[in-house]
């Protein structure tokens, strides 16, 4: 069972990101404040959910949440500040847009930089522990998937409708064959050609 809050009576926002390990596309993060008595049969760690279940949950989370928002950091920004900082910035951008100001942030993972003067707690595998982080992970993932599906229509050869920008063999092979797009993260190791130079 996922926990409804870390501390009773406090306005907590769960935060999570999607797309950190991808070779292409922006990184997305979401922040969600749920009612303290919130319960949903299906809401669990989003990694355990099917794509269909995540998309079913998204409008329900948006309807039921006290506040929710999504933050985006572009591939250019990722290359400029690195992916860890970009993931944190995406969370900051999500929190910034919340209609209700949280008193505490629950962050999925082990690294974060304080946002203004709001205290935070980092929770490793938090999307499998707290409802608000699980809800944030579903919003971040589905909005990012929508974005990668849109990019796929422009660049179908990379298979982004399936791999969503992650480093699958198909994706790496396509980069080797067709080169990069404006959406590729140039600071990432996109192909394994470096290894071949030394063989």
C-alpha positions as CSV (number, residue, x, y, z in Angstrom):
1,X,0.0,0.0,0.0
2,X,1.3,3.4,-0.9
3,X,1.3,6.0,1.9
4,X,-1.0,9.1,1.6
5,X,1.6,11.4,3.2
6,X,4.9,11.6,5.1
7,X,3.5,13.9,7.9
8,X,-0.2,14.3,8.6
9,X,-1.7,17.8,8.3
10,X,1.0,19.1,6.1
11,X,0.6,20.2,2.4
12,X,3.0,17.9,0.6
13,X,3.8,17.8,-3.1
14,X,5.1,14.6,-4.7
15,X,7.7,15.2,-7.5
16,X,9.1,12.8,-10.1
17,X,10.7,13.1,-13.5
18,X,10.6,11.0,-16.7
19,X,13.2,10.7,-19.5
20,X,16.4,11.1,-17.6
21,X,18.1,8.1,-19.3
22,X,17.0,9.0,-22.8
23,X,19.2,9.9,-25.7
24,X,16.7,12.3,-27.2
25,X,13.9,14.6,-26.1
26,X,13.3,16.9,-23.2
27,X,13.1,15.7,-19.6
28,X,9.7,16.1,-18.0
29,X,8.8,16.4,-14.3
30,X,5.5,16.7,-12.5
31,X,4.5,17.9,-9.0
32,X,1.2,16.8,-7.5
33,X,-0.6,17.7,-4.3
34,X,-3.3,15.1,-3.4
35,X,-6.0,15.3,-0.8
36,X,-4.8,13.8,2.5
37,X,-7.5,11.1,2.4
38,X,-6.9,10.2,-1.2
39,X,-7.3,6.6,-2.3
40,X,-7.3,5.0,-5.7
41,X,-7.2,1.3,-6.4
42,X,-5.0,1.6,-9.5
43,X,-2.5,4.2,-8.4
44,X,0.7,2.5,-7.7
45,X,4.3,2.8,-8.8
46,X,3.8,3.9,-12.4
47,X,6.6,1.5,-13.6
48,X,4.3,-1.4,-12.5
49,X,1.4,0.0,-14.6
50,X,0.6,-0.6,-18.3
51,X,0.6,2.3,-20.7
52,X,-3.2,2.0,-20.9
53,X,-3.5,2.2,-17.1
54,X,-1.3,5.2,-16.9
55,X,-3.4,7.1,-19.5
56,X,-6.6,6.0,-17.7
57,X,-5.2,7.4,-14.4
58,X,-3.9,10.7,-15.8
59,X,-7.3,12.6,-16.1
60,X,-8.4,11.1,-12.7
61,X,-5.3,12.4,-11.0
62,X,-5.7,15.8,-12.6
63,X,-9.4,16.0,-11.6
64,X,-8.8,14.8,-8.0
65,X,-5.5,16.6,-7.1
66,X,-5.6,19.8,-5.1
67,X,-2.9,21.0,-7.5
68,X,-0.7,19.6,-10.2
69,X,1.8,20.9,-12.8
70,X,4.4,19.7,-15.3
71,X,7.8,21.2,-15.9
72,X,10.0,20.7,-19.0
73,X,13.7,21.1,-19.7
74,X,14.8,21.0,-23.3
75,X,17.6,18.9,-24.9
76,X,19.7,22.1,-25.3
77,X,19.4,22.9,-21.7
78,X,20.3,19.4,-20.7
79,X,23.5,19.6,-22.8
80,X,24.3,22.9,-21.1
81,X,23.7,22.0,-17.4
82,X,23.8,18.2,-17.5
83,X,21.0,15.7,-16.9
84,X,21.0,15.7,-13.1
85,X,20.7,19.4,-12.9
86,X,18.1,19.3,-15.7
87,X,16.0,16.8,-13.8
88,X,16.1,19.0,-10.7
89,X,15.3,22.1,-12.8
90,X,12.3,20.3,-14.4
91,X,11.0,19.6,-10.9
92,X,11.5,23.2,-9.8
93,X,9.6,24.3,-12.9
94,X,6.7,22.0,-12.0
95,X,6.6,23.2,-8.3
96,X,6.7,26.8,-9.5
97,X,3.5,26.4,-11.4
98,X,1.5,24.7,-8.6
99,X,-1.7,26.7,-7.8
100,X,-1.3,25.8,-4.1
101,X,2.1,26.3,-2.5
102,X,3.3,23.1,-0.8
103,X,4.8,23.1,2.7
104,X,7.0,20.2,1.9
105,X,8.3,18.4,-1.2
106,X,8.6,14.7,-1.5
107,X,11.3,14.0,-4.2
108,X,11.7,10.7,-5.9
109,X,15.3,9.7,-5.8
110,X,18.3,10.8,-3.8
111,X,19.4,14.1,-5.2
112,X,17.7,17.5,-5.2
113,X,18.5,21.2,-4.7
114,X,16.2,23.2,-2.5
115,X,13.4,25.1,-4.2
116,X,13.1,28.5,-2.6
117,X,12.6,28.0,1.1
118,X,10.4,24.9,0.9
119,X,11.8,21.9,2.8
120,X,12.1,18.6,1.0
121,X,12.7,14.9,1.6
122,X,14.4,12.7,-1.0
123,X,12.8,9.2,-1.1
124,X,14.6,6.5,-3.0
125,X,12.0,4.5,-5.1
126,X,9.5,7.0,-3.8
127,X,7.1,6.3,-6.6
128,X,6.6,2.9,-4.9
129,X,6.1,4.4,-1.5
130,X,4.0,7.6,-1.6
131,X,0.8,8.3,-3.6
132,X,1.7,11.8,-4.5
133,X,5.1,10.7,-6.0
134,X,3.4,7.9,-7.9
135,X,0.8,10.4,-9.3
136,X,3.6,12.7,-10.3
137,X,5.5,9.9,-12.0
138,X,2.3,9.0,-14.1
139,X,1.9,12.6,-15.2
140,X,5.5,13.1,-16.1
141,X,5.7,9.8,-18.0
142,X,2.4,10.2,-20.0
143,X,3.1,13.9,-20.9
144,X,6.6,12.9,-22.0
145,X,5.3,10.0,-24.0
146,X,2.8,12.3,-25.8
147,X,5.7,14.6,-26.7
148,X,7.9,11.8,-28.0
149,X,4.9,10.5,-30.1
150,X,4.7,14.0,-31.7
151,X,8.4,14.0,-32.4
152,X,8.1,10.5,-33.9
153,X,5.9,12.0,-36.7
154,X,8.7,14.2,-37.7
155,X,11.5,11.6,-37.3
156,X,9.9,8.2,-37.7
157,X,13.2,6.4,-38.5
158,X,14.3,6.5,-34.8
159,X,11.3,4.4,-33.5
160,X,10.4,7.0,-30.8
161,X,6.8,5.7,-30.8
162,X,8.2,2.6,-29.2
163,X,11.5,3.5,-27.5
164,X,10.4,7.0,-26.4
165,X,14.0,8.2,-26.9
166,X,15.6,5.5,-24.7
167,X,18.9,3.9,-25.8
168,X,17.5,0.8,-27.5
169,X,19.6,-1.0,-30.1
170,X,17.1,0.2,-32.7
171,X,17.6,3.8,-31.6
172,X,21.4,3.6,-31.6
173,X,21.4,1.9,-35.0
174,X,19.2,4.6,-36.4
175,X,21.6,7.3,-35.1
176,X,24.5,5.5,-36.7
177,X,22.6,5.3,-40.0
178,X,20.8,8.7,-40.1
179,X,22.8,10.9,-37.8
180,X,21.3,13.0,-35.1
181,X,18.3,15.3,-34.9
182,X,17.9,18.7,-33.2
183,X,16.2,16.7,-30.3
184,X,19.2,14.5,-29.5
185,X,21.2,15.2,-26.4
186,X,24.6,15.9,-27.8
187,X,26.3,15.5,-24.4
188,X,25.2,11.9,-24.2
189,X,27.1,9.0,-25.8
190,X,24.8,8.4,-28.6
191,X,26.5,5.6,-30.5
192,X,29.2,3.0,-29.5
193,X,31.6,4.0,-32.2
194,X,34.2,5.1,-29.6
195,X,34.8,1.5,-28.7
196,X,35.3,0.5,-32.3
197,X,38.2,3.0,-32.7
198,X,40.3,1.0,-30.2
199,X,39.6,-2.5,-31.4
